[in-house]
Amino acid sequence: MFYISFVCRSKEYIDWVRLEIWGRAKLKGYMGCAKKKKINYQLKYAKKEAIKLFHLMNYRENSIQLTRKYLKIKESLAIVNQVNERSMAK
């Protein structure tokens, strides 16, 4: 399982991100606290929603991207594709 997540100390900002994503793609995600101290808020999207969100965030070549997040997601998707290919070969 892999996730796309956003973490911030501002609950208002995470709420805004969640509403923007809901308005554009109807993805719910999960909102909670990150770490044990619960000083950061986290918005997570799991596998299927994460893939949809990835495509929404990177649908054009000249779109604004969060470069580190984009590279991590591409790496995760490559691993998932390798696993799927191996299981199909069996």
Buried (B, 14 or more C-beta within 10 A) or exposed (E): EBBBBBEBEEEEEBEEBBEEBEEEBEBEBEBEEBEEEEEBBBBBBBEEBBBBBBEEBBEEEEEEEEEEBEEEBEEBBEEBEEEEEEEEEE
